[in-house]
Amino acid sequence: MGTYTGGCTCGAVRYEIGAEPIRGFYCQCRDCQRDTGAGHSAVAVFPIATLKITGSVTEHLRTADSGAQKRKGFCATCGSPLYNKPRNVPDMIGVYVGTLDDPSGFKPQIVMFASRGHDWDLLDPALPKFPNMRPS
């Protein structure tokens, strides 16, 4: 079992996760585009029970493009987006891969909300693409 560490840009928030990711994906929904300021987000999903976090995180409840509600976590000091907690899957947390101290091992399996992607946001063409949410 691996241990993953990460945090925000300013260092005020740090986290440690004591589990391997359950899945990894790119998401091109408008919500993720706004969070990252890019054409997609890169997300690794972990069991929330393995997360230890220090520092002040501000959470905002938002409605995702799928219609599901999720709590988005941001550093209260610098505003870096850190994670999302889907309300319909309360035992999981989606961590933005760019916040990991070592994101080099990230292996996305799919692209979600490809219907909202942009021609200039070039992702691996070999990855399966779903127009909306991944199938259950």
C-alpha positions as CSV (number, residue, x, y, z in Angstrom):
1,M,0.0,0.0,0.0
2,G,1.4,3.4,-1.0
3,T,1.3,6.7,0.8
4,Y,0.6,9.8,-1.2
5,T,1.3,13.3,0.1
6,G,0.4,16.7,-1.3
7,G,-0.9,20.2,-0.6
8,C,-1.7,23.6,-1.9
9,T,0.5,26.2,-3.6
10,C,1.4,28.2,-0.5
11,G,2.0,25.2,1.8
12,A,-0.7,26.1,4.4
13,V,-2.6,22.9,3.6
14,R,-1.0,19.5,3.5
15,Y,-2.5,16.0,3.2
16,E,-1.5,12.4,3.4
17,I,-3.4,9.5,1.9
18,G,-2.6,5.9,3.0
19,A,-4.0,4.0,0.1
20,E,-3.6,3.4,-3.6
21,P,-6.0,5.3,-5.9
22,I,-9.1,3.4,-6.9
23,R,-9.2,5.0,-10.3
24,G,-7.9,8.0,-12.2
25,F,-9.5,10.1,-14.9
26,Y,-9.6,13.3,-16.8
27,C,-12.7,15.3,-16.7
28,Q,-13.6,18.0,-19.3
29,C,-16.8,19.2,-17.6
30,R,-17.2,23.0,-17.3
31,D,-17.0,22.8,-13.5
32,C,-13.6,21.2,-13.7
33,Q,-12.5,23.6,-16.4
34,R,-13.4,26.5,-14.1
35,D,-11.6,24.9,-11.1
36,T,-8.4,24.3,-13.0
37,G,-8.4,27.2,-15.5
38,A,-7.6,24.7,-18.2
39,G,-9.5,22.3,-20.5
40,H,-9.8,19.5,-18.0
41,S,-8.9,18.3,-14.5
42,A,-6.8,15.2,-13.7
43,V,-8.4,13.4,-10.7
44,A,-7.3,10.4,-8.6
45,V,-10.0,8.8,-6.4
46,F,-9.1,7.5,-3.0
47,P,-11.0,6.1,0.0
48,I,-11.8,9.2,2.1
49,A,-11.1,7.2,5.4
50,T,-7.4,7.1,4.5
51,L,-7.1,10.9,4.1
52,K,-5.3,13.0,6.8
53,I,-5.4,16.7,6.2
54,T,-3.8,19.7,8.0
55,G,-4.5,23.4,7.5
56,S,-7.5,25.4,6.8
57,V,-9.7,24.1,3.9
58,T,-12.7,26.0,2.6
59,E,-15.4,23.9,1.1
60,H,-18.1,25.0,-1.3
61,L,-21.1,22.8,-2.2
62,R,-21.7,22.9,-5.9
63,T,-23.7,21.1,-8.5
64,A,-21.6,19.2,-11.0
65,D,-22.4,19.0,-14.7
66,S,-23.8,15.5,-14.0
67,G,-26.4,17.1,-11.6
68,A,-24.8,15.5,-8.6
69,Q,-23.7,17.7,-5.7
70,K,-20.1,17.7,-4.5
71,R,-18.1,19.7,-2.0
72,K,-15.0,21.3,-3.6
73,G,-12.1,21.9,-1.2
74,F,-9.8,24.9,-1.6
75,C,-6.9,26.2,0.5
76,A,-8.4,29.0,2.6
77,T,-5.1,31.0,2.2
78,C,-4.1,30.7,-1.4
79,G,-7.3,29.3,-3.0
80,S,-5.7,26.3,-4.6
81,P,-8.3,23.7,-5.6
82,L,-7.5,20.5,-3.8
83,Y,-10.3,18.0,-4.0
84,N,-13.9,17.2,-4.5
85,K,-16.2,15.1,-2.3
86,P,-19.2,13.7,-4.2
87,R,-22.3,13.6,-1.9
88,N,-23.6,10.5,-3.6
89,V,-20.3,8.6,-2.9
90,P,-19.4,9.9,0.6
91,D,-16.7,7.3,1.2
92,M,-14.6,8.6,-1.7
93,I,-12.6,11.7,-2.4
94,G,-11.3,13.0,-5.8
95,V,-7.9,14.6,-5.4
96,Y,-6.6,16.9,-8.1
97,V,-3.5,15.2,-9.3
98,G,-1.5,18.5,-9.6
99,T,-1.6,18.9,-5.8
100,L,0.3,15.6,-5.2
101,D,3.9,16.0,-4.3
102,D,4.8,13.4,-7.0
103,P,2.1,13.3,-9.7
104,S,4.3,11.3,-12.0
105,G,2.6,7.9,-11.3
106,F,-0.8,9.1,-12.4
107,K,-2.5,6.7,-14.9
108,P,-5.8,8.0,-16.2
109,Q,-8.2,5.3,-17.4
110,I,-10.9,7.4,-19.1
111,V,-12.0,10.9,-20.2
112,M,-15.3,12.0,-18.8
113,F,-17.5,14.8,-20.2
114,A,-15.6,14.7,-23.5
115,S,-18.6,16.3,-25.1
116,R,-17.6,19.5,-23.3
117,G,-13.9,19.3,-24.3
118,H,-12.2,21.8,-26.6
119,D,-10.1,21.1,-29.7
120,W,-7.1,22.8,-28.1
121,D,-7.2,20.5,-25.1
122,L,-5.3,17.5,-26.5
123,L,-5.5,14.4,-24.4
124,D,-4.3,10.8,-25.1
125,P,-6.3,9.7,-28.0
126,A,-6.1,6.0,-26.8
127,L,-8.1,6.7,-23.7
128,P,-11.8,5.8,-23.8
129,K,-13.9,8.9,-24.0
130,F,-17.4,9.3,-22.6
131,P,-19.7,12.2,-23.6
132,N,-20.9,12.6,-20.0
133,M,-20.3,10.7,-16.7
134,R,-18.6,7.3,-16.8
135,P,-21.0,4.4,-16.9
136,S,-21.5,2.7,-13.5
